[in-house]
Amino acid sequence: MDITTDLTGSTVLVVGGRSGIAARIAADAAARGADAILAGRDPGRLAADGARPEAVDLTDEASIAALAARVGPVDHLVVTAAAHANGPVASLDRDAVHTAFDAKVIGPLLLAKHLTVRGSILLFSGVAAWRPAPGLSVMVATNGAVAFLAEALAVELAPVRVNAISPGIVDSGTWDADFLADTAARLPAGRTGTPADVSAAALLALTNPFVTGTTLHVDGGGRLV
């Protein structure tokens, strides 16, 4: 079987709001022929070339069900959403912790519950799950949960394929230049990532029919050092 990243005739739903990674994946999917949809809490502020905006709130199951009713069956679902609850355990806010799990774990589960997905689901973990650090307990827990959730859903939802991507430090315009330079200097890849790096891995996960239950590490070797 020839494997191609062409997505002509498919519908790709990317849930991730205004993140640079979500917008890049939606734009790249559209460029490869997909009917691309970019969903987030504020559709009026979403922008990705060739993608149409939709509203969804991952903390609200009714909103997720309404999105599923509006878009109908999709070939591929990508969930890049995240909400941070960083800080020492002693100062964690319960609501912020719940929101972090809603974005990374519970919301994606409810999307899988309500959407009809014909091809694949791609979730987003993160390098923190493999490189825990003080103040990041919630991030470590949510990202780790995503990796195991992808495995569980790959078994339960088969033949729908389910995978996860674990990005490292990605230069999406929010990091300090000195931090990016210091990070690049210690990574085996010799540089930090870009949204294009992550999108390329996402397209591989969406289109390779023999990849499921896998976490793809797109971190420049960050989990190793």
C-alpha positions as CSV (number, residue, x, y, z in Angstrom):
1,M,0.0,0.0,0.0
2,D,1.3,3.4,-0.9
3,I,1.2,5.8,2.0
4,T,0.6,9.5,1.3
5,T,-0.2,12.6,3.4
6,D,-2.9,13.6,0.9
7,L,-6.1,14.2,2.7
8,T,-8.4,15.0,-0.2
9,G,-12.0,14.3,0.5
10,S,-11.5,13.9,4.3
11,T,-12.7,16.0,7.1
12,V,-10.2,17.0,9.8
13,L,-11.4,18.6,13.0
14,V,-8.7,20.3,15.1
15,V,-9.7,21.3,18.6
16,G,-7.2,23.7,20.1
17,G,-8.4,27.3,19.9
18,R,-5.8,29.9,19.0
19,S,-2.6,27.9,19.6
20,G,0.0,28.2,16.9
21,I,0.2,24.4,16.6
22,A,-3.5,23.9,16.2
23,A,-3.7,26.6,13.5
24,R,-0.7,25.1,11.7
25,I,-2.1,21.6,11.7
26,A,-5.5,22.9,10.4
27,A,-3.8,24.9,7.7
28,D,-1.6,22.0,6.6
29,A,-4.5,19.6,6.5
30,A,-6.5,22.1,4.3
31,A,-3.4,22.4,2.0
32,R,-3.5,18.7,1.6
33,G,-7.1,18.7,0.5
34,A,-9.0,18.2,3.7
35,D,-12.2,20.0,4.8
36,A,-10.4,21.4,7.8
37,I,-12.3,22.7,10.9
38,L,-10.6,24.6,13.7
39,A,-12.6,24.7,17.0
40,G,-12.1,26.6,20.2
41,R,-14.0,28.6,22.8
42,D,-13.9,31.9,20.8
43,P,-14.4,31.1,17.1
44,G,-14.3,34.8,16.2
45,R,-10.6,34.8,17.1
46,L,-9.6,31.6,15.3
47,A,-7.5,31.8,12.2
48,A,-6.0,29.1,10.0
49,D,-5.6,29.3,6.2
50,G,-8.4,27.2,4.6
51,A,-10.0,26.1,7.9
52,R,-13.5,27.1,9.0
53,P,-14.0,28.0,12.7
54,E,-16.3,26.3,15.2
55,A,-17.1,26.9,18.8
56,V,-16.5,24.4,21.6
57,D,-15.9,24.4,25.3
58,L,-14.1,21.3,26.5
59,T,-15.3,21.9,30.1
60,D,-18.9,21.6,29.0
61,E,-20.3,18.3,27.7
62,A,-23.3,20.0,26.2
63,S,-21.0,22.2,24.1
64,I,-19.1,19.1,22.9
65,A,-22.3,17.3,22.0
66,A,-23.5,20.4,20.1
67,L,-20.2,20.6,18.1
68,A,-20.6,16.9,17.2
69,A,-24.2,17.5,15.9
70,R,-23.1,20.5,13.8
71,V,-20.0,19.0,12.1
72,G,-21.3,15.4,11.7
73,P,-18.9,12.5,11.0
74,V,-15.2,13.4,10.7
75,D,-12.4,11.4,9.4
76,H,-9.8,12.7,11.8
77,L,-9.9,14.4,15.2
78,V,-6.9,16.3,16.6
79,V,-7.0,17.7,20.1
80,T,-4.2,20.1,21.0
81,A,-6.0,21.9,23.8
82,A,-4.3,22.6,27.1
83,A,-4.9,24.6,30.3
84,H,-2.1,25.1,32.8
85,A,-2.2,24.7,36.6
86,N,1.5,25.1,37.4
87,G,2.9,25.8,40.8
88,P,3.9,24.1,44.0
89,V,1.5,21.5,45.2
90,A,0.8,23.5,48.4
91,S,-0.6,26.4,46.4
92,L,-2.6,24.5,43.7
93,D,-6.1,25.8,43.0
94,R,-8.7,23.0,42.7
95,D,-10.6,24.6,39.9
96,A,-7.4,25.2,37.9
97,V,-6.5,21.5,38.3
98,H,-9.9,20.4,37.1
99,T,-9.7,22.7,34.1
100,A,-6.3,21.3,33.2
101,F,-7.7,17.7,33.3
102,D,-10.8,18.9,31.3
103,A,-8.6,20.2,28.5
104,K,-6.2,17.3,28.3
105,V,-8.1,14.2,29.4
106,I,-11.8,14.6,30.1
107,G,-12.6,16.9,27.1
108,P,-10.9,14.5,24.6
109,L,-12.7,11.6,26.1
110,L,-16.1,13.4,25.7
111,L,-15.1,14.3,22.1
112,A,-14.5,10.6,21.4
113,K,-17.9,9.8,23.1
114,H,-20.0,12.3,21.0
115,L,-18.2,12.5,17.7
116,T,-18.4,9.9,14.9
117,V,-14.7,9.5,13.9
118,R,-14.1,7.3,10.9
119,G,-10.3,7.3,10.7
120,S,-8.1,8.4,13.6
121,I,-7.9,10.5,16.8
122,L,-4.7,12.4,17.7
123,L,-4.2,13.6,21.3
124,F,-1.5,15.9,22.7
125,S,0.7,14.9,25.5
126,G,4.0,16.7,26.3
127,V,7.6,16.3,27.3
128,A,6.9,17.2,30.9
129,A,5.5,13.7,31.5
130,W,8.9,12.3,30.9
131,R,10.9,15.1,32.5
132,P,9.1,16.0,35.8
133,A,10.2,19.1,37.6
134,P,9.1,20.9,40.8
135,G,5.9,23.0,40.2
136,L,4.8,20.9,37.2
137,S,3.0,18.1,38.9
138,V,-0.4,18.8,37.2
139,M,1.2,19.1,33.8
140,V,3.2,15.9,34.3
141,A,0.0,14.1,35.4
142,T,-2.2,15.3,32.6
143,N,0.4,14.7,29.9
144,G,1.1,11.2,31.2
145,A,-2.6,10.4,31.3
146,V,-2.9,11.4,27.6
147,A,-0.2,8.8,26.6
148,F,-2.0,6.0,28.4
149,L,-5.4,7.2,27.2
150,A,-4.2,6.9,23.6
151,E,-3.3,3.3,24.2
152,A,-6.6,2.5,25.9
153,L,-8.7,4.2,23.2
154,A,-6.7,2.5,20.4
155,V,-7.9,-0.8,21.8
156,E,-11.5,0.2,22.6
157,L,-12.2,2.2,19.5
158,A,-10.4,0.0,16.9
159,P,-10.4,0.0,14.0
160,V,-10.3,3.8,14.6
161,R,-6.7,4.6,15.2
162,V,-5.7,6.6,18.3
163,N,-2.3,8.2,18.9
164,A,-0.6,10.9,20.8
165,I,2.1,13.5,20.1
166,S,4.4,14.6,22.8
167,P,6.0,18.0,21.8
168,G,9.0,19.5,23.5
169,I,9.8,23.2,23.6
170,V,8.2,24.7,20.5
171,D,9.0,28.3,19.4
172,S,5.4,29.5,18.9
173,G,6.2,33.1,19.8
174,T,5.6,32.8,23.5
175,W,9.0,31.9,24.8
176,D,11.9,34.2,25.8
177,A,14.7,34.2,23.3
178,D,17.3,33.5,25.9
179,F,15.3,30.5,27.1
180,L,15.0,29.1,23.6
181,A,18.7,29.5,23.0
182,D,19.6,27.8,26.3
183,T,17.2,25.0,25.5
184,A,18.5,24.5,22.0
185,A,22.1,24.3,23.3
186,R,21.3,21.2,25.4
187,L,19.0,19.4,23.0
188,P,20.5,16.5,20.9
189,A,18.7,18.1,17.9
190,G,20.6,21.3,18.4
191,R,17.5,23.5,18.1
192,T,14.0,24.0,19.5
193,G,10.9,22.9,17.6
194,T,8.5,24.8,15.4
195,P,4.8,24.4,14.8
196,A,5.8,23.0,11.4
197,D,7.7,20.2,13.1
198,V,4.7,19.2,15.1
199,S,2.3,19.5,12.2
200,A,4.5,17.2,10.1
201,A,4.3,14.5,12.8
202,A,0.6,15.1,13.2
203,L,0.0,14.4,9.5
204,L,2.1,11.3,9.7
205,A,-0.1,10.0,12.6
206,L,-3.3,10.9,10.7
207,T,-2.3,9.2,7.4
208,N,-0.2,6.2,8.3
209,P,-2.6,3.3,8.6
210,F,-0.3,1.1,10.6
211,V,0.3,3.6,13.5
212,T,-2.0,3.3,16.5
213,G,-1.7,3.3,20.3
214,T,1.6,5.2,19.9
215,T,3.0,8.4,21.4
216,L,5.3,10.2,18.9
217,H,8.0,12.2,20.7
218,V,8.6,15.5,18.8
219,D,11.0,17.0,21.3
220,G,14.4,17.2,19.7
221,G,15.5,14.5,22.2
222,G,14.4,16.6,25.2
223,R,13.1,13.7,27.2
224,L,16.6,12.2,27.1
225,V,18.7,15.0,28.6
